[in-house]
Amino acid sequence: MTRILLSTFIVLIVGCSTAKKDSDTVLFAGEIVNPTSTQVILMKGRQKIDSAQLDEKNRFKFDLPTIENGLYHFNLSPEYQYVYLEKGDSLMVRLNTSYFDESLVFSGSNEEINNFLLELFLAAEEEDSAMYTEYYELEPNYFLDKIKSLRDDKLSHLNEMKSETTMSDGGYELLKGSIDYTYNRYKEIYPFQHKRKTTEENLHDLPKNFYSYRSELNYNNQHLTYLRPYYDFMKAHFGNLSYMSCVNDCNDGNSGTGKHLHFNKHKLHLIDSLVIDKELRDNLFRNVAFDYLLKRKDAQENTEIFLKEFKNVSKNNMHIEEIENLYLGIANLQPSKMIPNLTVVSFDNENKTLNEIAKGKKVLFYFWSGSNKKQYQEIFKRVAELKEKRPDHELIGINIKTDYNDWKVILKTLQVDTSLQYQSNNFKELTEKLVLYPMNKAIITDNGIIVDGFSNIYYN
């Protein structure tokens, strides 16, 4: 029934069969149930292609006269998802934001590619969990057998689709890349997770063919640069290469206070030597910088050495402002400093600064988003526990990435004390100045002075 409705909607829009490609113009349209934003933004990588307002029936429509075939993504703040488009396509999407990915379905030309790409995304979420709970404990050969079985099932489905449809080479490459890089990433992660799971003293010996796929790696596939499995693989791959090369070749980088710095410098230089594509390079360099700055608070002199090295190998990085802001944010959240004087809005629509809220008392600030129901339910459950554990602290919630009215409805539904709740509509500023990575973060203050700027609400 859903597919019939979708196809009908497309026919009403274009007035002809979606299977025909009479021109290069692309129609991408859709219907949003429970919209979280009034507009849909179409992106290719970091470039905004176009935006479309939702009409009174919560429908949107893009008419794109000239586009490049390939992978795009559409944003309905705060969520986003992939869409593969080719010249002449007429494609419809329908989704319910309450179950964003699970409810999403495509209909029209190239529906097979887009629906299968979504199926791979959802399957990977389930399999990621199974990897950590079951598969990483397996001995190497059993692990390889399991990975091969999962990969072969999806490749069989893909090849069957290709034989039954007019799938383009570009569409096939995208789907096969999503499959291959998903399972090769698990192999890159395996030795470290296996050691952790089994508590073995050293990394397990691996079969000679364990990384056989590496001989065919393409470090510069521009068609896959923004495909999540490709990017995630590259992050895991360079982490693996850096660790192994440090262990085998470096005498001074495996111990002591400089270990964290040494390892991440090594990773920067490996990326520099192997990756040419500007966007992939910049994104991978950004990942190394965030990993270094956030995971472990290194000595000031080491951090300055790292940033100098980063700027040397990653000249004109498109993320440099974000990384410098992160560095400043971390510096400003150190103990004894005043909490950044950001403005938030109360339930009664009054502006207050964090300094005003924190003045004269002990406060634990925590953060949540209305876009993730499971996350905020768990957060508020934890807050209830902390009320007993920290009776001398005021527990202040700050909401982000949620419509103001929706935020108020959530608070009323949960019967939360609204006098202790605030909201910010400036996600970028709040994220940069309070360094909200991860979202489970908590900041503890005493009379506005930071006691712990990098606490975690679940470890208090």
N, C-alpha and C positions, 0 to 999 in steps of 0.2 A: 504493500500500500504506500509506504514511504517513497519508494522509487517511482511509482506511478504519479504521485503528487509532485515530485521533483521534476519529472520529465514534462508534466503538464505545465508547470510554471515556466520552464525554459521555452516551450513552444509558444506560450502566451507572450513571452518577451521578444523572441526573435522571429516568430511567425513562420518558422520553417523547421525542418528536421535538424536535430543537433548533430547528426552523423555527417552532414555535408560541411565541407570547408570551401565555401565559394569565394572567400577573400582572406587576406592576411589578418583582418581585424579579429581581435579576441574579445569574446563576451565572457566575463566572469561575474556571476550574480549569486545571490543567496538570500536565505531567510534565517533570522536569528530569533530564537525563543529565549525569553528572559535576558535581553541584551544588557551588558554591563557598561556599554559606551554607546554614544550616538553616531559614531562613525567607524568605518572599517578602513584600515590603511594597508595598502599593498606595497611590499618591500622586495627588493632583490639585493640580498646581502644587507649592507648598511644604507643602500640608496632607496629613498622613497620614490615609488613609481607614480602613485596616485592615491587619492582618498575618495571615499563615497559615503554620503550621509544615509542613515537609515530613514525610510519613509514611515508613514503612519501605520503600515503593516509590518514594520521591522524588516523590510527588505532593502537590499542594496544592489547596485549594478555598476560594473566597470565596462566601458567600451574602450578598448585599447587598440588604436589603429596600427601602431608599430611597436612590437616588442621582440625581444630576443628569446628564442626557445630556451627553456631551462627551469630551474628550481627557484621558486619565489616563496614568500610567506606572507600571510595576511594577519594583521593584528586587530583584535577586538579587545582593547585594554581591559585587564592586564594580561590576557591570554594571547597566544599566537599559535599558528600551525602552518605546515608546509602546504604548497599547492604547486603542481607541475603544469606548466602552460606551454603550448606550442601555437604557432601562427594558425589562425583559422578556428581555434577552439571555441566551443560554446559549452561552458561548464557551470554547473549549479552546485551549491553546497547548502546544506541545512544542518543546524546544530542547536543544541540547548545548552546555554552556558552553565547550567547547574551540573551538567555531566559533559563538560566541553569535548574532550577527545572521544569519549565512549559513545556520544550521541552523533558525532559528525559523520555525514555520508555525502559522497559526491555522485552526481549524475550528469550524463552528457558525454561529449567527446573526451577521451582520455580518462574516463571515470575509473577504468581498471587500474591504471597506473596510480592514480591518487588514492583510491581505496586500499590498494595493496600496500602502498607506502605507509598509510595510516595503520594498517594491520601489523606491519613490521614494527612500527613505533610502539604499539600497545603490547605486542608480544615481547619486545625487548624489556619493557618495564617489568613484566612477570618473570622473565628469565634472569634478569639482573638479581632479583631476590633469591631465586633458586641457586644461582652461582655462589652466592655468599653463604647460604644455609646448607647446601649439599655438595655442589660440584667441585669447589676448590679444594675440598678435603680428599678427593679421589687421587689415586696414583696417576702419574703422567699419561700412561697409555690408555687408561680407562677414561681419563678426562678428555683426551683427544677423540676417543670413540664417541663420547657423548656430544662433543662439539660438532663432530662430523655429521652425526645423525640429525641434529637440530638444523644445521646448515643445509644438508641435502634435502630435507623435507621442504624447505622454503625455495630452494633452487628448482626443485621438481615442479612446484606450483608455478613459479615464475616462467619456466620454460613451456609449461602447458599453456599458460596465458599467451605467451608469445606466438605459439603455433595456432592459436584460435582467434587472435585479434590482429589488427594492423599496427601493433606497437612499434614505435619508432626506435631507432638505434639509441637515441639519446635517453628515451624513457627506460629502455632495457638496461643501459649502463648505470643509470641512477639507482634502479632497484637492485641490480646485482651488486653494486658498490655498497648499498645499505646493508645487504646480507653479509658480504665478505668482511667488511670492516667491523661489523658488530661482533662477529665470532673471532676474528683475528685480535680484536682488542682484549677479549677474554684470555687469549693466550699470552698477551703481553703482561697482563695482571697476574696470571696464575702463579708463577714461582713465588711471588711475595705474599700472596694470600694463602697459598698452601703452607708456607713456612709459619705464618701466623696462626693458621687453623690447627696445624699439627704440633705446634710448639717445637719443631725441629730446630736444632742449633744453627744449621747452615741451609742455604738454598738447595733444594732437591736437584739431583742430576736429571737432566732432560734428554729425551731421545734426540739423535742428530737431526731429525727432520722436523723438530718441534716448531721452528721458525722458518720453514721452507718457503712460505709465502713472501718473505722479505725480499727475495731476489726479484720479485715482480712489482714491488711497491712503486707507486707514483706519488712523489712528494709535492707535485705541482699540478694536480688535476683541478683546474679552475671551475669545472662543472660541479665539483663536489665540495668546494671550499666551505660552503655554509651548510652542508649536510651533516647533521649532528653525529651519526656514527663515524664518519670520516674524521671529523675534528676530534671527537673523543678518542678515537684510535691513535691519532697523532700525539695527543697529550700523553697517553699511556706508553706509547712507543718511545718517545723521547725521554720519559722518565726511566724506562727500562734501560735504554741505551746508555744514559748518563750514569746510572748506578753501576752497570756492568763495566763500563769503561773506566770509571773511577776505581773500582775494586781491582781491576786487572793492571791498570797503567799508572795510577797515581799513588805516590808514597806518602804525600803530606795532606791528603784530603779526606782521610777516612776516620779521623778522630779529632778530639779537641774542640775548642770554641769556634773554629773557622769551618767546621764541617758543613754546616747549612749553607754558608756563603759559597764554599768551594763547589758543592754539588750543583747549585743553581747557576753559577757562572759556567760550569761545564755544560749544562743544558742549553744555555744561551748560545754557546759556540757551536754546539751540534746543530741546532736549528739554523744558525747562520750559514753553516757549511752545506746543508742539504736542501733547504727550502728556498725557492726562488720567488714563487708567487707572492706578491706584495701583501695581499689581504690575509693569506694564510700565515705568512711570517709575522705580521703585526699581531694577529690574534693569538698565535702561539707564544710570542714574546710577552704579550699582556698576561697570559695565563701563568707564565713563569714568575712575572713580577708580583702578581696577586698571591701566588703560592708562597713566594719568599716573604712578602711583607705581612701576610696574615697568619700563616701557620705557626710561625715561631718568632717571637719578638727578639731580634738579634741586637747586638751591641750597635750603638749609634755609628761608630766608625765603620763597622762592617756594612751597615745599610747604605752609607754614603758610597762605599766602594762598589756595592752592587749596582746602585743607580747610575754611577758613572760608567760602569761596564755595560749596563743596559742601553744607555744612550749611545754608546760607542758602536755597538753591533746593530742596534735597531734605530737607525737614523730616520728622523721624520715619522716616527711611529704615530699612527692616527689615534692611538689611545694615550698618548703621553700626558695630556692634561688630566685625564682621569687617574692615571697612576701617580702623578705628582700630588693631586688632591687627596688620594688615598694616603700617601706618605704624610702629608700635613695633618690629615684627620687622625692618624694613629698618634702622631706627636702631640696633638692637642687633647688626647684622651688619656694621657698618662696620669698616674696618681698625683694629687696635690694641685692639679689644674682645675679651674672652674669649668663646669659643663658648658659646652657651646651654647650661646644665647639665641637659640632658634625659637621661632614663634609657632605655636600650635593653636588649635581651636577647640574650645570646650563644647560639651553637649548643649550648652545654652548659647552657643555661637559667639562666645567672647574670646578675643585673642589673649593669649598668655605666653610668656617666654618660659623656657625650661628653668632659667634662674629663679623666676618668680615662684614656680611650682615647687622647686627644691629648697627654697630658702627656709632656714630655721628648723629643719627636720632631716631624718634619714629617709632616703627614697631609693627604691629599686624600680628603674624604668624597664619595661618590657615592650615588645613590638609584635604586631600581628596585622594580617591582611584579610579582608573579607572575601577575597577571591579563592581562598583555600579553607573550606569549611572544616576539614579534618584537622588542619594545623591550628586554627583558632580555638576549636573545641578542646584540643589537647593543652593548648596554652592556658586557657581559663581553668581547666582542671588542675593544672600545676599551680596556678596562682592561688587557688583555694587551699592547696596544701601549704604554700608558703606563708599564708596568713597566720597559720599556727606556728610555723617554724621561725618566722621573723616578725613577731608581734610589734617590735619597735620600729619597723620600717613601713612606710606608706608605699603600696604597690600601685604604680602608675602605668596604665596601658596607653600606648600611642599607636594609633591605627594609620596604615598607609595603603595606597592603591585601592581605595574603596570610595564609591560615591557617598557624599556626605549624608544624604537621606537614607541610603542603604545601611550605612554604618549605624545610624540611630536605631533603625529597625532591628538590626542584629543585637544591639545592646539590650533593647527592650525585650526581645524574644528570650535572651539568655538570662534576663533579670539581673544584670550586672549593675553594680553601683556606678551610676553615670558621673558622679562627682569626681571619680578617679580615672576618667577616660578622656582622652584628647585625640585629635586627628590632625594630620598634616596632608596638605594637597601638593606639597613640593617634595616628591619622592627623591628626585636627584639630589637636592640640597641635604635632605635628611640622611640619605644613604652615604653621601660623601663625608659629611661632617661628623656623623655618629658611627661611621664604618659598620653598616648593618650587614655584615657577612659573618655567620649565617643569620637567618631570621630568628633563631632561638636565642639570640644575643640578649644580654641584660647589662645595664649600666647602674652601678651603685654609687650613690653620693651621700655626703653628710654636709648639710648646710650649703649645698650647691658645689662643694668640693668633691672631685672624683676620688673615690676609694678604689674602685675597680672598673675600668672602662671597657673591659673585654671579658665580662662574666658570661655565664650561660644559664638561662632560667632553669634548666634541668639539673644543674650541678651546684645548686645553692642550698 
